[in-house]
Amino acid sequence: MNDEQIQTELDREGMKLASFNKRAIAFMLDDMIISLIFAVIFWDKFKTLVEPEALVLFINSLFIYILIVKTIYQTIFIALYGQTLGKMVMKIRVINREYLDQPSYLEAIQRAVVRAVSEVAFYIGFVWANFTPLRQTWHDKFAKTLVVDA
């Protein structure tokens, strides 16, 4: 289906694409949750780091682990619920573009991996959504998903 057909199908089903603001707030909430998890796990280490440079170096050393946890978090929540905790709070959800239903595990994994790549690439894949009719980020395009109001 092309973009117009999908928009027509969304309208017929009474679905509305999620706004950029809702998606951005959900993103920030999810990042805060991941950050909180790492802060709790490494609290003892954080308390010993008094110099800002040492703190930055330590956080940078966790980068790959943070990326892995984010990917797992995104995959599990999107596959099981179609929403992460941030999306639940913002009342938005991810759907399969073709069936307008919850994404499969494969789509959730694909979406999470490309999402991580987009983050590493200075969030260009997120900005991309502002220039597409269906507000699709790189990870939405790749996994053939959309984000709609729940």
N, C-alpha and C positions, 0 to 999 in steps of 0.2 A: 504494500500500500504506500502511496505517496503521502506527503505531509497534509495535503488538503483532505484526502480520504480519512486519514487518521483523526484530524480535527473534527470532521463530520461525525465520525464514529464516537468520539469523545462527547460531542454535543448530544448525540442520540442517547448515550448512556448516562447523561447528566453529570459528566466528569469535567473538571476544570483543571488546567495546568497550574501547578503550584507557582507562586510568585518567586522572583529572585530573592526578595527579602526573607520570606519564610525558609527558603532553602539555605540562605546564608546563616540565619539564626540557628537552624537545625545543625548545620556544619559546625558552628562554634560550640554549641552545646555538646555535640559528640566529641569534639576535640578536648573540651574541658573534662569530660568523663574519663577519657583516656589519660589525660594529664593527671587527674586525681588518682587514678589507679597507680600510675608510676610514682607519684609523690608519696603515696602510702607505702608502696613496696620499698622505695629507696629513701625513706624519711631519715633513717640514721645517717646515711651518707650525705644527704643534703644538709643536715645540721652541722656537719664537720667542715663544710665548704664555706669559708668566710670571704674569700676573694671572688669578685664577680667573674674573673677570667677562669678560675678553677671550676666554678659552677657551669659556665658555658661549655668548657671542655668536657665535663662530665655528661652534661645533657647531650652534647654532640656524640659522645661515645655510645649513647643509647639509641641513636637515630634508627639503625636497622631494626632494633627490637620494637621500637615504637611503630615503625612502618608495618612490621609483621603483625603486631597486636591490632592495629587499625584495620588491616586487611581481614584478619580473622573476625573481628567485631562486625565489620560491614557485611561480610559474607554470611555469617550466622544469622544476624538480625534480618537482613533483607530476604534470605532464603526462607526463614521460618515465619516472619511476620510481614514482610514487605516494607518494614520500617525499622529504623534504628531508634534508640531512645530519644534522640534529638528530634527526629521526624515525628515520633509519637506526640511529643510535647507540642510541636508546631502543627499537628494534625495534617500531615502530608504523608504520602506513601509512594513507593516505587511499584510500577506495573510493567508487565511485558507489553511492548509496543503493538504486537500483532493481535494478541488475545485479550488485551486490557485486563489481565489477571496477574496474580502474584508471580514474580520471576522464579525460574527453576534454580536449583543449586548451581548448575553450570553458569547460568546467566549472572547469578549473584557473585560467583567467584570471578568471572570475567570482569564484571563491573568493579569489584573491589580492587583487583590488580591494576586495571587501567586508571582507576581513581588515584591509587598510590603513585603511579607514574606521573599523572597530571599534577599532583602535589609537588613532586620533586622537580617538575618542569615549571616551577614558579607559578603554578595555578592557572596556566594558560588554558588548560582544558575546561576549567570552570568558567573563565571569562568567555570562552567560546559560546556558551549557552545564550549569551545576550545577542548573538548574531544569527540564531537559528529560529525558525518559526515555532518549533515545538519545545524551545528552551532546553535543548539537549546538550549536556556536557559531552566531553570526549567519552567518558565512561558510559553515559547513556547511549550514545551512538553505537559504541562497540558492542554493548550487551543488548542492544535493541530494547531499551527501556525508556520510560517516561516517569516524571514525578508529578503527581496530581494531588489535589486536596483530598483528604481522607473523608 
